[in-house]
Amino acid sequence: MSLPSLVIVSPAAANANNGNARTAERWAGFLADGCAVRIVQRWPDEAAAGDAAMIALHARRSAPAIRAWAQAHPGRGLAVVLTGTDLYQDIAVDADAQRSLEFAQQLVALQECGAEALPPAQRSKARTIYQSSPAQPPLAKPGGALQAVMVGHLRPVKAPQTLWAAAHLLRTSEGITFTHIGDASGDATLRDEATATARDCPHYRWLGALPHAQTLERIRAAHVLVHTSTLEGGAHAILEAVNCGTPVLASRVPGNVGMLGADYAGYFPAGDAPALAALLRACQDPASGLLARLAAQCALRAPLFAPAAERSAVLRLAQDLLEAP
């Protein structure tokens, strides 16, 4: 008996070092036992005739494939996985993204606040599937300087200027160091700013892009992960930090609150470098108890980001799509 064919549309190439590509590969692995799964950037393709269901990542960037599916198979199982730019930017202004919501039978947010950003008429189709990563044993943290790491390509939406401003506010003598990981090939201005910050602030290092395994080791070795984005759909760096015992300092935006919870103690207002600097100083001070409190709160969230939980949720999604009329 042949397996039903399920196609995953990902606008990112298979070798892209970003969240869409990793999500597509991980979900394909979860579904492989029960479906014939393939990942494409465009649909239809030469194998399209046999497809029984579609999961499309990104409402705007995958809009042509979503529209083609809806025209070819009206009412047949179609899920659209919503990114941060979908939820907090595109669906308010972009007609293609708006139509993608209408075409879908299921809408998937990657954190618990996502559905709140949808038009009321579309919220009944929404579900949350947290992304995951394998748990890693915590690494012993070095004594001396508080080591902060930030992971994210240098793009305006990631707001790296907030990190750079905090580095300027914190003197080298305060004993807080920054390691910044992320590619800047798409933005020469941000690349130059990162280079200038490294020149002016000896306690800041920009390493550029690193392989995922090396990035994960840097997260495990840090005392704290800093996440400064102005919008997020569900940051993989946050869940990886949580799953290896590294507390997080994050901008208070819905995508981060949806990952860490409304009562998390490690938020700062988006773009507020003095507030970030104050949190880093508090993390450095054992008397404040903040670092231990953040670690405890992250540990309570860790089960949400377990691979078994994500796998179960993805399998339920596929079953619902394949059973759609």
C-alpha positions in Angstrom: 0.0 0.0 0.0 1.5 3.3 -1.1 1.9 6.2 1.4 -0.1 9.4 0.9 1.9 12.2 -0.7 2.4 15.3 1.4 4.4 18.3 0.0 6.1 20.9 2.2 6.6 24.2 0.5 9.6 26.1 2.0 10.8 29.4 0.4 14.3 28.7 1.8 16.7 26.5 -0.1 17.6 23.2 1.5 21.1 24.5 2.3 19.9 27.7 3.8 21.0 28.3 7.4 17.7 29.6 8.7 14.6 28.6 10.5 12.3 27.8 7.5 14.8 25.3 6.1 15.4 23.6 9.4 11.7 23.4 10.2 10.9 21.9 6.8 13.6 19.2 7.2 12.6 18.4 10.7 8.9 18.1 9.9 9.7 15.9 6.9 11.6 13.6 9.2 8.7 13.4 11.6 6.2 12.5 8.8 8.4 10.1 6.8 7.0 6.9 8.4 3.4 7.7 7.4 3.7 9.9 4.3 5.7 10.2 1.1 7.1 13.7 1.9 9.1 16.0 -0.3 10.2 19.6 0.2 9.9 22.1 -2.7 10.4 25.8 -3.1 7.7 26.0 -5.8 4.5 24.2 -6.5 3.3 22.6 -8.8 6.3 20.6 -9.8 6.6 17.4 -11.8 5.3 15.3 -8.9 2.4 17.5 -8.0 -0.4 15.3 -9.4 -0.1 12.8 -6.6 -0.1 15.2 -3.7 -2.8 14.7 -1.1 -2.0 17.6 1.3 0.3 20.6 1.5 2.1 22.4 4.4 3.4 25.8 3.2 5.8 27.8 5.3 5.3 31.6 5.1 2.0 33.1 4.0 3.5 35.7 1.7 6.6 34.1 0.3 4.8 30.8 -0.5 1.6 32.6 -1.7 2.0 31.5 -5.4 2.1 27.8 -4.3 -0.7 28.3 -1.8 -2.9 29.9 -4.5 -2.1 27.2 -7.0 -3.0 24.5 -4.5 -6.3 26.2 -3.6 -7.2 26.5 -7.3 -6.2 22.9 -8.1 -7.7 21.3 -5.0 -10.3 23.5 -3.4 -11.0 22.4 0.1 -8.2 19.7 0.1 -5.9 19.8 3.2 -3.7 22.9 3.2 -1.8 24.2 6.2 0.0 27.5 6.3 2.8 27.9 8.9 3.1 31.6 9.9 6.3 33.4 10.4 6.9 36.5 12.4 6.8 38.7 9.3 3.5 37.1 8.4 1.9 37.7 11.8 3.3 41.0 12.7 3.8 42.7 9.4 2.5 41.2 6.2 -1.1 40.0 7.0 -2.0 43.6 7.9 -1.0 45.1 4.5 -0.2 42.4 1.9 -3.0 41.0 -0.2 -1.2 37.8 -1.1 -0.6 37.0 2.6 -4.2 37.8 3.4 -5.4 35.4 0.7 -3.1 32.7 2.0 -5.0 32.8 5.3 -8.3 32.5 3.5 -7.2 29.5 1.4 -5.8 27.5 4.3 -7.8 24.9 6.2 -5.3 25.1 9.1 -3.1 28.0 10.3 0.0 27.1 12.4 1.6 29.6 14.8 5.0 28.7 16.3 4.3 30.2 19.7 1.3 30.7 21.9 0.6 34.4 21.1 0.5 34.0 17.4 -3.3 33.4 17.0 -3.9 36.8 18.6 -2.4 38.5 15.6 -4.8 36.9 13.1 -8.0 38.5 11.9 -10.9 37.3 14.1 -12.5 35.4 11.3 -9.4 33.2 10.9 -8.6 32.4 14.5 -10.7 29.2 14.6 -8.3 27.7 12.1 -5.2 28.3 14.2 -3.2 25.9 16.3 0.2 26.3 18.0 3.1 23.9 17.2 6.3 24.8 19.1 9.5 24.0 17.3 12.0 21.8 19.1 15.6 20.8 19.5 17.1 17.9 21.5 17.9 18.7 25.1 21.6 19.3 25.8 23.2 18.9 29.2 24.3 22.3 30.5 27.9 23.2 30.3 29.8 24.5 33.3 29.9 28.2 33.0 33.3 29.9 33.4 34.0 32.1 36.3 34.9 35.7 35.9 33.1 37.6 33.1 29.5 37.2 32.4 29.3 35.8 28.9 26.4 36.8 26.7 25.7 35.4 23.3 23.4 36.7 20.5 22.4 34.5 17.6 20.8 35.9 14.5 21.7 37.1 11.0 22.3 40.8 10.8 18.9 42.1 9.6 16.9 45.1 10.7 14.2 43.0 12.1 16.7 41.4 14.5 17.6 44.8 15.8 21.3 44.2 16.4 21.8 47.9 17.1 20.2 47.3 20.5 23.0 44.8 21.4 25.7 47.2 20.0 24.3 50.1 22.1 24.3 47.9 25.2 27.9 47.0 24.5 28.8 50.7 24.4 27.0 51.3 27.6 28.8 48.5 29.5 32.4 49.3 30.0 35.0 46.6 29.4 36.0 46.8 33.1 32.5 45.7 34.1 33.3 42.1 33.2 30.4 41.4 30.7 31.5 40.0 27.3 29.4 39.6 24.1 29.7 37.0 21.4 27.6 37.8 18.3 26.9 35.1 15.7 25.2 35.8 12.4 25.7 36.4 8.7 25.8 40.0 7.4 26.1 39.3 3.6 22.8 40.9 2.9 23.3 44.2 4.7 26.6 46.1 4.3 25.5 48.9 6.7 24.9 46.4 9.5 28.1 44.6 8.7 30.0 47.9 9.0 28.3 48.7 12.3 29.2 45.3 13.8 32.8 45.8 12.7 32.9 49.3 14.2 31.4 48.0 17.5 34.1 45.3 17.7 36.8 47.9 17.1 35.4 50.3 19.8 34.3 47.7 22.4 37.0 45.1 23.2 34.4 43.1 25.1 32.3 42.5 22.0 33.1 40.0 19.2 31.2 39.4 16.0 32.0 36.0 14.6 29.9 36.1 11.5 27.9 32.9 10.5 28.9 29.6 12.1 27.8 26.1 11.5 24.8 25.1 13.6 26.8 22.7 15.8 29.3 25.4 16.7 26.6 27.9 17.3 24.9 25.5 19.7 28.2 25.0 21.6 28.5 28.8 22.0 25.0 29.0 23.4 25.7 26.2 25.8 28.9 27.9 27.0 27.3 31.3 27.6 25.7 32.5 30.9 22.8 34.1 29.0 21.4 34.4 25.4 20.4 37.9 24.3 17.6 38.2 21.8 16.8 41.7 20.6 14.3 41.2 17.7 11.5 43.7 17.0 9.3 40.9 15.8 9.5 37.1 15.9 7.4 34.1 14.9 9.1 31.7 17.3 12.8 32.1 17.6 14.8 28.8 17.3 17.7 30.4 19.2 15.4 30.9 22.2 14.3 27.3 22.4 17.8 26.0 21.9 19.0 28.1 24.8 16.2 26.9 27.0 16.9 23.3 26.0 20.6 23.5 27.1 20.0 25.4 30.3 21.1 28.9 29.2 18.7 31.6 30.4 17.4 34.2 27.9 17.1 38.0 27.9 14.6 38.9 25.2 12.8 41.9 23.8 9.2 42.0 25.0 7.5 41.4 21.7 4.6 38.9 21.2 6.7 36.3 19.5 9.1 36.1 22.4 6.4 36.3 25.1 4.7 33.4 23.3 7.9 31.4 23.7 8.9 32.3 27.3 5.5 33.1 28.9 3.9 36.4 30.1 5.5 36.3 33.6 9.1 35.7 32.4 11.5 38.0 34.3 14.0 38.5 31.5 12.3 40.9 29.2 13.3 44.4 28.1 11.4 46.8 25.9 12.3 46.3 22.3 15.1 48.7 21.3 15.8 49.7 24.9 19.6 49.3 25.3 19.8 50.8 28.8 17.2 48.3 30.0 19.1 45.4 28.4 22.3 46.7 30.0 20.6 46.8 33.4 19.4 43.2 33.1 22.9 42.1 32.2 24.3 43.8 35.2 21.7 42.2 37.4 22.5 38.7 35.9 26.1 39.4 36.8 25.2 40.1 40.4 24.6 36.9 42.4 22.8 38.9 45.1 20.1 39.8 42.7 19.1 36.2 42.1 18.0 37.0 38.6 20.1 34.5 36.7 18.9 31.7 38.9 15.3 32.8 38.6 15.5 33.0 34.8 17.1 29.5 34.7 14.2 28.1 36.8 11.6 29.8 34.6 13.3 28.5 31.4 13.3 25.0 32.8 9.6 25.1 33.3 9.2 26.0 29.6 11.6 23.4 28.3 8.9 20.6 27.9 7.2 22.7 25.3 10.2 22.5 23.1 10.8 18.8 23.3 11.1 16.9 20.0 8.5 14.3 21.1 6.0 17.1 21.6 6.6 18.7 18.3 6.5 15.4 16.5 3.2 14.5 18.0 1.7 17.9 17.0 3.0 17.6 13.4 1.6 14.1 13.1 -1.8 15.4 14.3 -1.7 18.2 11.8 -0.9 15.9 8.9 -3.7 13.5 9.9 -6.2 16.4 10.0 -5.0 17.6 6.5 -5.2 14.1 5.0 -8.7 13.6 6.4 -10.0 17.0 5.1 -13.0 16.6 2.7 
